[in-house]
Structures are given as structure tokens and as C-alpha cells.
Amino acid sequence: MRIVIAGGHGQIALRLERLLAARGDEAVGVIRNPRQGDDLRAAGAEPVVLDLESASAEEVAEVLRGADAAVFAAGAGPNSGSERKDTVDRGAAVLFADAAEQAGVRRYVVVSSMGADPGHPGDEVFDVYQRAKGEADAYVRTRSGLDWTILRPGMLTNDAGTGQVLLAASTGRGPIPRDDVAAVLLELLDTPATAGLTLELISGSKPVAVAVKDIAGN
């Protein structure tokens, strides 16, 4: 498979790229900073330099054309202000969804945030982030040309993955290693029956493959 990942230098994206490359898939990571290209190549991915805050849908669609799936894993980052939460976490997500439709890439997986909600109250930067992610998720759900799955992980950690997770429409709060988020993303890409689902993810007791299979069958 050829998988195009927005935010290709993110911590989860790099892990996913390694998993894809290890099994012989073609991972393409969209990055804004060309200096990050070596890190992607080291992970086994092909870097494509494109700024999702200024690119057109046509430019992004050109990168996506011929892909089997798209993953939106971009984010403005923890040190960014409210303005970039809107331009990246909402705006770039909307752009990437539009471009995927334009390119005819139906399978579309989003890395969102637990608690994302267009109506999330508050004026702090994190509140703006939760609204931006919620608005992006709501937009993706309206796209009839996408077989979308939205994944909302809990508190992300850099602990070693256990391969044991809880994946459900609602899980409650909890931590989840980034390793395990990447493993779940890989399994979701292989499980088109999860299309149309918004799922929360925390550490749990089910092996990743079993958790995804179970949720796909519900």
C-alpha cells in the first residue's frame, strides 16, 4: 500500500512510517521543514515538502493521487498559539480531507484528540485546540467521498508500547504510549470496516489486532 501521512515528522507519524516500511508498504510523509527529510528517510519513508498552511487543495491532491490511504497526523504543536491551532489543527485538516476527496483517496484516518468538540468551552490555548480538532472532525464526517475513521487517543506517553489497548466509542481518560497509537493506526488502515467510526484509545488489556477486529464487528 501507499500511505500518505500529513505531519510526517510527528512522533506518532514517524512510528507509523517505521511500521509501514518494515512490512514493505510505501510511506510518504508530508513535512513543512526540508531539514526533517533525513529523519523520514531513516524511518523508511519518502519525504514530501509541502506547507499545509499555504498549499492549495490541488497541490496537496497531487501528492495524494494514487495513494491507497491518507492519514492526518499533523498538529501545530504544544508551544504554538491559538492562531496556529486554527490554521493547522482545523484548517490543514480540512484542506487534507478536501485534497483526498479530489485525488480519489477514499480511506482516510484522522489522529484527533480525546475531548475534541466544536463547542468546547474556555479561552485557553488548549481550549482553542480542542475546538479546532472538533471542528475538523465534524467536517471530515460530512465528506461522503471519504471512508473515514477518527482516532482520539488519551494522554500520550513515550513509554514503550505494550500492544494492549482499550479501543471504544468512549473509554474514559487514561494514558496511551505513542507506540501503541501507531500500531492501532496501522491496524485501522488494514480494517476498512472501521470506516464511519469515531474511537477513543487508551491502554487496556486487548491485543491491538483483537481490539480493532472487535470494534469493527460491533
N, C-alpha and C positions, 0 to 999 in steps of 0.2 A: 504494500500500500504506500501511497504518497500522502503524507500528512503535513499540512502547513499550520504552523503554530505562531500566533501573534504573541509578542512578548517573549521571543525565543531565548532571551538571556536570563529570564526569571529563574528563580530557584526550582520551582516545580517544572517549568518548561525544560530546563537542562536535564533534569532527571528523566522526564518523559522521552526526550530525544535519545538519551543513552539506551533506554529500554527498547525503543523502536529500532535503533541501529543494531542492537545486539541480536535482534531476530531477523534482520535483513530488510526491514522496511526503510523507506526513504523519508527522512525527517527534514523539513525545511523550516528554519526559524527566521521570522521577520524581526529585525532589530533596527533601532534608530542610530546607534553608535557603531561605526565600522570597526572600531578598536575591539569590539566584543566578538568579532568574527572568528578569531583563533579559538576562543572558548567553545564556540559552537562546533567548529571543525573537530576539536578534541573530543567532543561528545558524540561525534559521528553524524552531525547534522550539516546541512548546507545553509550558510547564512545568506539572507537577502536583506540589503539595507534599504529601508523604506520608513519614513516618518508617518505614522498613522494619525498624527495630529494635523498634518498638512497635505497628505496624499488625497487624490480623488478616488472615488469608488472604482473607476476604470483602471487606475494604476494598480490598486490592490487586487482587483479581479484578474488582472494579467498574471499576477503571482499565483493566484489560486487556481487558475484554469488547468484542468487535467488532474487535480488532486482528488483523492478518494474521500478525504475528510478535512475539516478545519477545526482547530482548537483555539479559542480565545483565552489566553492566559496572561494578557498584558495588564499592567497596572501602573498608576502614577508613582507608587512607592510611598513608604511610610513618612518620608521627610518632605513630601510635596504639599502644596497648599490647596485651598478649596478650588481654585480656578482649574488646576490640572486634574483634580478629581473629576471635574465635569468634562474636560476635553479628552481625557484618556479613558477613565473608568466608564463613562457614559458614551461620549462622542466616538471614540475609536471603536468601542464595542458595536455601536450602531453601524458605523462605516464598514466594519469587517463582516457583519451579517449581510448588509446590502451587497457587498462585493461577492460574498459566497453565493448568494442567490443569482447574481449577474453571471457568475462563472459556471453556474450549474452544479455547484458542490452541495449536495443535499445534507450529508452528515455533518453536524455542527455541534460541538461540545464546548460549553462555557465553564470556566472556573470563576465562580461568583463568590459570595461571602455569606456566611450564616447571619441572618438578620437583615439581609438586603431588602429594602422596602421603599418604594417611591414616596410613601407617606411617613418615613422615619422622622421623628421629631428631633429638634435640637439644632444648635448653631455651631457646634464644634466641628473641626475638620473631619473627624470620624463620622459624625452625623451626615455631613455632606457626602462622604464616601458611601455610606450605606444607602442614601437616596440615589446617588449616581448608579451604583450597582443594581439597585432595584429597578430604576428606570430602564437600564439596559436590558435586564432580564425580561421586563414586561414587553419591551419592543421585540425581542427575539421570539417571544411566544406568539406574536402576531404574524410571523413570517410563514406563510403557507408553503413556501418553496424550500423550507429547511426542515430536516428531521433532527430537531434539536434535543439536547439533554443539558440541563443546568445542574452543575455540581456545586454545593455550598459546604465547603469544609469548615470544621470548627477551628479552634486555636492552633495555628500551625507551629510545629516544632522542628528542630533539626536532629531530633533523636533518630536512631536507626529504626527503619521500618520493621514492623513485626509481621506484616501480612495478615493481620487480624483486625477486622473493622466492623463498624455498625453503619449500615447504609439504609436510609429510610426517608420517607417524606418528611418526618420530623424525628430527630434523635435526641433533642436536648443538647445543652452545651457540653463541650469536652474537647480535649486536645487530639491532634492527629499529626503524626510525622509527615513531612513533605514526601518522603519515600513512598508512603502508603497512598498519598493522594495521587502521585504519578502512576502507581500500579493500578489504582481504580480507574484513572483516565484511560489507560491502555485497555483495560477490560471493557470499559464503556464503548470505546471505539470499535471493539470486536462484537458488540452486542447491540445491533440496531433496534432490538425490541425495547430498549430503554428510551427510545425517542418519545418526546412529549412529556417526560418526567422531570420534575424539579426535586433534587435529592440532597439531603444533608448527610454529612460524613464525619464520624469521629472514630476513635479507636474502639475496638469491640472484640468479639470472640469468634467471628466467622472469617474463614479464609476469603480473600478478595474475590476469587472466581465464584465461590459459592454465594457470597453476598450479592454480587451483580446478577447472577443467574436467578436467585430468589426474587429480587426486586423486579426483574424483567418478566417473571412469570405471574406477578401479582396483578 
